[in-house]
Amino acid sequence: VKEDRSRRMIAAMKRCRAKFLQECIGHTVRVLLESERGGRLSGYTENYTPVSVDGTSELSGQIVSVEIIGTDGDCCIGKII
């Protein structure tokens, strides 16, 4: 019973997260760019939503305005504006 409840809770959590990330599409947010990963910069919004954008490592450590244009698994994909 415990394992079944745990699986259901994890599945519900994943659905809620995916819905939240989808609802971010179209919004403009401020992102603190922290690191470069796989040719993309990653960072977090003010509410700790992970965001990945195209950019150079010289932007690392800066706060930039980003338009959320999609999602990719557990993070938002954005475009620096």
C-alpha positions in Angstrom: 0.0 0.0 0.0 2.8 2.4 0.9 4.6 1.8 -2.4 1.4 2.3 -4.4 0.7 5.6 -2.6 4.2 6.8 -3.2 4.0 6.0 -6.9 0.7 7.8 -7.2 2.1 10.8 -5.3 5.2 11.0 -7.5 3.0 10.7 -10.7 0.7 13.5 -9.4 3.7 15.7 -8.6 5.1 15.2 -12.1 1.8 16.2 -13.7 1.6 19.3 -11.5 5.1 20.3 -12.4 4.5 19.8 -16.1 1.3 21.8 -16.0 3.1 24.6 -14.1 6.0 24.8 -16.6 3.5 24.8 -19.5 1.6 27.7 -17.9 4.9 29.7 -17.9 5.0 29.7 -21.7 4.5 33.2 -23.0 5.5 35.0 -19.8 8.5 37.2 -19.4 10.6 36.5 -16.3 13.8 37.6 -14.8 16.5 34.9 -14.7 19.8 34.7 -12.8 22.0 32.9 -15.3 24.4 30.6 -13.4 26.1 28.0 -15.5 26.7 26.8 -19.0 25.5 23.2 -19.8 25.5 21.6 -23.2 26.0 24.8 -25.1 23.2 26.6 -23.2 23.1 28.8 -20.2 20.9 27.7 -17.3 19.6 29.6 -14.3 16.6 30.2 -12.1 13.7 32.7 -11.9 12.8 34.5 -8.8 10.6 31.6 -7.7 13.3 29.0 -8.5 11.9 27.7 -11.8 14.8 26.4 -13.8 15.3 28.0 -17.2 17.7 27.3 -20.1 18.6 29.9 -22.8 21.0 30.3 -25.7 23.8 32.6 -24.7 27.5 33.0 -24.0 29.2 32.2 -20.7 30.0 35.9 -20.3 26.3 36.4 -19.3 26.8 34.0 -16.3 26.1 35.7 -13.0 23.8 38.3 -14.6 20.1 38.8 -14.2 18.4 39.0 -17.6 14.8 39.3 -19.0 13.7 36.1 -20.7 10.6 35.1 -22.6 9.6 31.5 -21.9 9.0 29.8 -25.2 8.7 26.2 -24.3 9.6 23.4 -21.9 12.0 20.5 -21.9 11.4 17.9 -19.2 12.0 19.6 -15.9 12.9 23.1 -17.1 11.6 26.0 -19.2 13.2 27.0 -22.4 13.6 30.7 -22.9 14.8 33.5 -25.2 16.7 36.4 -23.8 15.0 39.7 -24.7 
